[in-house]
Amino acid sequence: LEPSCGTGIFLNIAPEDTLITAIEYDETSSRIAGILFKNHEVYNKSFEEFNTGDFDKGFDAAIGNVPFGPRGRTAAKDRDKIDYKVHEQYFLDRIIDDLDEGGVASIIVPTGIMDNQIGKYRLEINKKAEFLGAIRMPTGVFKNANAQVTTDIVFFRKRPDEVIERSEEHTSELQSHSFNSY
């Protein structure tokens, strides 16, 4: 799964025998990705539309550089997750929902996801997925893309359903992690 593929940077580096379901909201970028990467499934939809539509879910893996910042008009298209006010929280949560049990996600997010104090959002993510680690990217790594935000690459594995049901047991696991102690 690539939930915000742009013109297909991650599609371009995927192994040949891999089928990626890619979603891109921008029509022009979606068309370019679809033309360049015919061996993948590229949808011109918002991630919210994809998640509320009749599309197959249950992915083995997800990779992406999700949009950052306030959610706009597409937020109302996924009523189950309307509480998320910023894209990166919504995308990370829904990506984990879309994975099969044991599926792994590698997602580029702004540092706020890892730096914020433990709260409802991080506890909810921890109920559904095991935190495998994170890499803090150097400041300015996306300077060529006119983006001056500092980012982390976060890695999660979706927990089995029976573990999610007993999720309260895992909240102490997240609270014991010491994030970004350099």
N, C-alpha and C positions, 0 to 999 in steps of 0.2 A: 504494500500500500504506500503510495506517495500522495499525501492529502493536499498538497499545494505545489504542483510540479513546475509551474512557470513554463519555460520552453523546453524543459527536460534535462537538466544537468545530471540528476541522479539516474534518469532513464538511460543516458548516454554511457554511464559507467557500469551499468548492471551486467552481470554475466549473461552470455548469449542464451542460455537455456532457462532464463528467468522470465516469468510473466508478471508484469507490474500493472496494478490498477492505479491509474493516476488521475487525480482530480485537479482541475484548474478553473478558477472563477472567471479570469480574464479571457474573453473570447479570442483575441488575437494570439495570446500566448498558448492557449489550448489548441488552436488550429496548427500553430507551428509545431508543437509537440506531437500532435497527431500525424502530421505529414512526415516528420523526421523519424518517428518511432512507431511504425505501423505494427510491429510485433508486440506492442503493449496496448492495453485498453486505456484510452484517454477520454475522460468525460469533461465536458464544458459545463460545470455546475459549481455551486458553492459547496463546501464540505457539509454545511447544514442540510442542503438539498439531498446530497448523497446519503447522508445518515438517516434521513426520514423517508427516503425513496425505497423502491423495491429492488435494491441492489444486493448482490451476494456479499456477505461479510464473512468473517472468520479467516483472517489473514495470518500467515506464518510469521511475517515480519513487516515492519513499517520503517520508513526512512524519510526524513524531510527537514526542510527549513521552513517552519510555519510562519504565517503572518504575525506581526507584533502589533500591539496597541489595541485601542478600543474597538469593540465589535460594532459594526454598523447595521444596516438594514437587513442583512442576512441572518442576524441573530434570532429574529422572530420565526424563522423557518424551522427551528428545532426547539419546540416548546419544552421538551424534557430537560434541556440544558440552558434555559433562558437566563439563569442566575449568573452565568459566567459573563463578566463585563469586558474581558480582554481576550483577544484571539488565542494567545498562546496557552492560556488555561483551558479554554474550550477544546482546542485542537488536541492537546496532550490527553485530556480526559477521554475524548471520543476515539482517539487512536487506540488507546488501551481497550476501550469497549469493543472495537472492531477486530482485535486480535483473537486468534484461537488461544485456548489454554496453552501456556508455555511459549506463546509467540513473543518475539523480542522487538522492541522499538528503540531506534536511535534517532533522536530528534534534536535539532538546533533550536534553542530557546534563549530569551534574554536572561541575564543573570538573576533577575528578580525571582524566578521560579526556585532557584536554589538558595538565594540569600535571604528571602523573607522568613520571618519567624514561623514556627509550626502553627498552622491554623487549620480551619475546616477543609480547605482545598487540598493541602498536602496530606492530611489524614485520609481523605476520600481516595486520593490516588494510591496511597499506601495500602488501602484495603484491597484494591484491585490488582496491584502490580508490585513486584519486588524491585526495589531500587538496586541496580547493578553497579552504578558508578556514574561519574561525570568528568568531563574535561573542560576546564576553563580555557577559552580561546583568547589569544592575545588581542589587546585593544587594537582596533584598526584593521582586523583581518578581512573585513568586508568593505574596506575603503574604496576599492575599485567599483563596487556596486553602489556607491554613494550612501552607504549606511555606516554610521558612526557608533553603533550600539555594541556593547561588549556582550558576548554570548557564551553559553555553555552547550556542550553536546551531552545530553542525558541519555542514559540507557536503562530500560525497564524490561522486566519479563512479566507477562500476565500470569496471575495466580490461577490455579484450578478453581472451579466453581465452589467446591466444598470448602476451600480455604477462604474464599471471599465471604461465604456465609458465616464463617467464624472470624470475621475480620477484626473484631475488637481486640483479639489476641495480638495482632500485629502492630498496633499503634505504638507500643513501647519500642519496637524495632526502629521505627522512623525517628522517634524522639532521641534514641541513643546515638544516631549518626552525627558526626561532627562535620558539617559541610563547610567547605572553603576555608579550612584552617591551614593557611600557608605559612 
